[in-house]
Amino acid sequence: MKAPARAHPLWIAYIVHRLSGVALAAFLPLHFWVLAMAVSEPGRLDGFLAMTEATTVKVAEFGLVFLLAVHMFGGLRLLALEWLPWRPAQKSLAAGAAAVSFLIAGAFFLQAV
């Protein structure tokens, strides 16, 4: 019996790419708010930046960098799908993109800690 299409690794890569895009879009207003604090309320920004030394914030930064890397490599995979001929190695490319994304985020996290 054939596995359902939603269990296919490339479908999972598609969902991860979409969810990472939504999560990054949700993060942008917070990022812009903090940038606005740098201009309008420097004292408040200093307090906010002091909070970023907490371990939970470092873990959240790891997640953010992971989302950025996953989204970037997922987009490159989609471009390859559109511009290059189909190859059975697409699953391997998707897995490789996830692995490289994790390595980039892990290197960022180790440097931050």
Buried (B, 14 or more C-beta within 10 A) or exposed (E): EEEEEEEEEBEBBBEBBEEBBEBBEEBEEEEEEBEEBEEEEEEEBEEBEEEEEEEEEBEEBBBBBBBBBBBBBBBEBEEBBEEEEEEEEBBEBBEEBBEBBBEBBEEBBEEBE
